[in-house]
Structure formats: C-alpha cells, structure tokens
Amino acid sequence: MGQTLRVKITEDAAAVVDQLRSKNGELMFHQSGGCCDGSSPMCYPKGEFMVGASDVWLGEIAGCDFYMAKDQFEFWQHTELTIDVVKGRGASFSLEIPLGLRFVTKSRVFTHEETQNLTPVLSGEHRSAAA
C-alpha cells in the first residue's frame, strides 16, 4: 500500500488549475485560515504568498504546492482534504474568482489504516526554500 495523501484535487478543479497556469505561470495553494475569505483554498502565482515557519506543506495537487497554517493544521491533521471547484464568486483574492468560480475544500476523516501511512508534513519555510 502506498502513502496516504493528505490533499487531493478533483478533475474539474485540476482543469481550472491548468487554465489558470496557462495565464499566470506556476501556481501554489494556501488554505486560508478564515479572515475575510472564510476557510478556503486560495490559489496564487507561485511565490506571491509568502510561506514560512508558521505554515506546513501538505503535498502537491495538479503540480502546485499546497500549504496551510500550522495552527489550522492542528484541527485538520486527521482529515483528507479534496480541493474542488464550484460556480459562484466569493470574497477572495484567489485567481479563479474572475472566472465566476471558487475553489472549495471537502474533507473526510482518515481511517485508522490510512493514518498509519500518511505522507509527511514539512515546514513551509523549508519546503518553499527547496522548491
């Protein structure tokens, strides 16, 4: 059995990422902690959102690094996150908003078996420096 991924993406959301990448170059995601955006996955041009010691890297989706604040990860560490896309506009700085779309996070709790083989979480500052 392979490693259990912490974050995944739907085919529809991956198609939107491809569209955004063709216009904006390399991209990254950061799971917002809830200010004006609520708690939503935000898509930025790679390097536009500064990640550091207060962030963790959860994996890669559609060729994009995916980060989350450490304190938020404490609440989400036992869940698989799936990034999807829905129609509608949110109050967000994320790149998909002008398309009339919004990325959303769906989650489910890992099974006991899945927790035994989770992909490692890396410090955001170490991951972004290596990327």
C-alpha positions in Angstrom: 0.0 0.0 0.0 1.4 3.4 -1.0 1.4 6.5 1.2 -1.9 8.1 2.1 -2.1 11.6 0.5 -3.2 14.4 2.8 -4.6 16.6 -0.1 -6.2 15.7 -3.4 -7.9 17.5 -6.2 -10.9 16.7 -8.4 -10.6 16.5 -12.2 -12.8 19.7 -12.6 -10.6 21.7 -10.2 -7.4 20.4 -11.9 -8.8 21.6 -15.2 -9.3 25.1 -13.7 -5.7 25.0 -12.3 -4.4 24.1 -15.8 -6.4 27.1 -17.2 -5.0 29.4 -14.6 -1.5 28.1 -15.0 -1.6 28.9 -18.8 -2.3 32.6 -17.9 -0.3 33.0 -14.7 2.6 30.6 -14.8 3.5 28.3 -11.9 0.9 28.3 -9.1 0.6 27.5 -5.4 -2.3 27.0 -2.9 -2.6 28.1 0.7 -5.6 27.0 2.8 -6.9 30.3 4.2 -7.4 30.4 8.0 -10.7 32.2 7.9 -10.3 36.0 7.8 -12.3 37.7 5.1 -12.3 34.6 2.9 -13.7 32.1 5.4 -11.7 28.9 5.3 -11.0 28.4 1.7 -8.2 27.2 -0.6 -6.5 30.2 -2.2 -4.6 29.9 -5.5 -1.8 32.3 -6.1 1.1 32.7 -8.6 3.9 30.7 -7.1 5.8 32.9 -4.6 3.2 35.6 -4.4 2.0 34.3 -1.0 4.9 34.1 1.4 5.1 30.9 3.4 7.3 30.4 6.4 7.7 28.7 9.7 4.1 29.3 10.7 3.0 27.2 7.6 3.1 23.5 6.7 3.4 21.8 3.3 0.7 19.1 2.9 1.6 17.9 -0.6 1.1 18.7 -4.2 -2.1 19.0 -6.2 -2.2 19.4 -10.0 1.5 20.3 -9.9 1.0 23.0 -7.2 2.4 23.0 -3.7 -0.4 23.1 -1.0 0.3 24.9 2.3 -1.7 25.5 5.5 -1.1 27.5 8.6 0.3 25.2 11.4 -2.4 26.2 13.9 -5.2 25.4 11.4 -3.4 22.1 10.6 -3.9 21.1 14.2 -7.6 20.9 13.5 -7.4 19.3 10.1 -4.5 16.8 10.6 -6.8 13.8 10.8 -8.6 14.6 7.6 -8.1 14.0 3.9 -8.7 17.3 2.0 -10.1 17.3 -1.5 -10.0 20.5 -3.5 -13.0 21.0 -5.8 -14.4 23.9 -7.7 -18.0 25.3 -7.7 -19.7 28.1 -9.5 -20.0 31.4 -7.7 -17.9 34.3 -6.5 -16.5 34.6 -3.0 -14.8 37.5 -1.3 -11.4 36.2 -2.2 -8.0 37.2 -3.8 -7.7 33.7 -5.3 -7.0 33.5 -9.1 -10.2 31.6 -10.0 -12.6 34.3 -8.8 -12.7 36.3 -12.0 -13.8 33.1 -13.8 -17.0 33.1 -11.7 -15.7 30.0 -9.8 -14.5 29.3 -6.3 -12.2 26.5 -5.0 -13.6 24.7 -2.0 -12.2 22.2 0.4 -14.1 19.0 1.1 -12.9 16.8 3.9 -13.3 13.4 5.4 -11.6 11.7 8.5 -8.9 9.3 7.7 -9.4 5.6 8.5 -7.2 4.1 11.1 -5.4 2.2 8.4 -4.8 5.4 6.4 -3.3 7.2 9.4 -0.6 4.5 9.6 0.9 5.6 6.3 0.3 9.4 5.9 2.6 11.5 3.8 4.9 13.6 5.9 4.2 17.2 6.6 7.0 19.6 6.0 7.7 23.1 7.5 6.6 25.7 5.0 9.9 27.6 5.2 11.9 24.5 4.4 9.7 23.4 1.5 9.5 26.8 -0.1 13.2 27.2 0.1 13.7 23.8 -1.6 11.2 24.5 -4.3 
